[in-house]
Each structure stands twice: as C-alpha cells, then as structure tokens.
Amino acid sequence: MSDNNLIVVENLSRNYGDLEAVNDVSFVVKRGEVLGFLGPNGAGKSTTMSMICGNLAPTSGRITINGLDILDSPRQAKAHIGYLPEQPPLYRELTVDEYLKYSANLNRINRCEIAVAMEKAKQRCGLMQVGGRLIGNLSKGFQQRVGIAQAIIHSPAVVVLDEPTVGLDPIQIREIRALICDLGREHSVILSTHILPEVQMLCNRVQIMHQGRLVLSDSIEGLQRRMQSSSMLVAFQNSPDEQVLENIEGVEEVETLDVGRFRIHYLPENNPVETLVESAVNHCWALSELTPEKMSLEQVFVDITRAEVDEPMKTTETEAL
C-alpha cells in the first residue's frame, strides 16, 4: 500500500437480507485529496461512508485507515477520521464551547491540549464570536459550521462530509464551500453531495455510485474531458442523405432534426468537423449552421447512472492499492 493512500477500500460489500446495498466496491483516498462522492438516492453512498467511518460493519471486504484495519483496530483507525453526517450530531441545549469541549473529550484529546484544539477548530470554522451562544439559537449555517468543527477538532487525517450544504442559503453555501477548500489543504476530504457544481468547484477527483456499485472513478480533469463537445448541430441548404453523413470518418451517429438539419454525435478524441466542412464544400451542400454542443456534468451523471451496470467499474486513472 502506498504511504500516500490514507483510505484503502477493498472489495467492500454490505447486504441487508436479500438487498445488496453495496457490491464489491474498491477505491483509495489519497493524502491532500478532496474526493467527490456522487450517486442517486439509494445508490449506497451513505452506507459506504458509514462503513468507512466504522459506524456500520461490512458484510465482506476490507477498509484500512492510514494503514490501520478498521475491524482489527477500530479505536486507533477511527482516531484518524472526522465525520459530519447529513444531520449534524449537535446538542442544541449546549453552547458552542461546551459542545466542542465535549467533542474533544470524546476524541480523547489530552486535557492540557483541549483549549488549543477548540480555539483552532473555532478559528478555522468562523466560530470565534459565538463560543458562548447556545447551539439551538444559531442559524442553520452556523450549526453546520459547529458540525464541521467537531469533525476536525482532533486534527484527523481524513474528514468525511455527508451533504454539508443541504438546507443552507446561498451565502451560507459559499461560506461552507470556502471552509471545505481550506480543509482540503490540510486533510483528505470525502464529500458526498447532490449539488453537481459543488464537485467541479471543490474536488480533485470524483466517484459515482449506482445500484451499489462504483460506475465511475476519475479525476476532475478526466471528467472535464468527458464533458467536451461530443455532438454538434449542422444544417445544409442542399442537404445530403443521413447515410452520407454517417459515412464521414469520425461520425458515430446522426439524428435528423428537421429538413436539412442534423445532430451529429462523435467521440471527443475523433472530431469530424474538418472532414465534414471539406465534404460540404466539395459536394456543394451549402453548410449554413455548425454549432458544437457541450455536455453538462448533469448530463454525464444522468447518462452514467441510467446505464446498466453489467461489468465491474473500470477506473480511468491508475490507482495502486
């Protein structure tokens, strides 16, 4: 195992009776990486994260946290993880300081180091001015900050955040995103979210789960390549037959949209636009429109999760386990 891999998940599965919630999932989280964890509801994301954090035992498979097997050495392994579930585990009747002190004790921080740990967590999460306030009287955004503060108070190697911006207003969302970016400089972060632009803004790598399986594992750069133009709209005054367009090198599929107007699909690495324009000039098709279309992250996500998962997921980057 590489020293750079803080979390290693190998062949992880979890069954609930006949229901296979997570099926043979393997991946790594590297040091200093922000990993976006995506998938539709019921895909198995929360179950996977609960197993990583030691809150749920796997049916089979192995999880190591910073070199420690979470089943063989649960206490030591969990000490390297900070976790913010979708519903933050807050005690509304406590003040922020009281709650963070309680969290520090839960994480077995030395008594002489608790005050320093609390100050550092409050400073990083923008809570310096609200330490004496009751958590129940704070806004949703500040409560979320308190939840993140309890997750990082013991300076874990990995921080797991499950839907950290759900229910926040736009200003609060921006503040939490800035905080996550800051965390990514010092910790490795697993971020589960349904907000797709959040992944592009915050993450170095993205994984998509569907029906309990990993169906995509790629860098953000690789994802951007998937989103490159892979279709274009074309129109001709002297229209060729659809079959003629399909025979052009690089063209994968042709859709007829209207008389003389088509959508041409192709692979991003084999763009046929030059050949198409040359053919239009040589055959006097009178090309009147050529508009590249770019896939959105939402469309990539929908296409992947709609596809049947018949084969094991293939990553697009080399990952040494």
Secondary structure, 3 states (H helix, E strand, C coil): CCCCEEEEEEEEEEEECCEEEEEEEEEEEECCCEEEEECCCCCCHHHHHHHHCCCCCCCEEEEEECCEECCCCHHHHHCCEEEECCCCCCCCCCEHHHHHHHHHHHCCCCHHHHHHHHHHHHHHCCCCCCCCCEHHHCCHHHHHHHHHHHHHCCCCCEEEEECCCCCCCHHHHHHHHHHHHHHHHHCEEEEECCCHHHHHHHCCEEEEEECCEEEEEEEHHHHHHHCCCCEEEEEECCCCCHHHHHCCCCEEEEEEEECCEEEEEECHHHCCHHHHHHHHHHCCCCEEEEEEECCCHHHHHHHHHHCCCCCCCCCCCCCCC
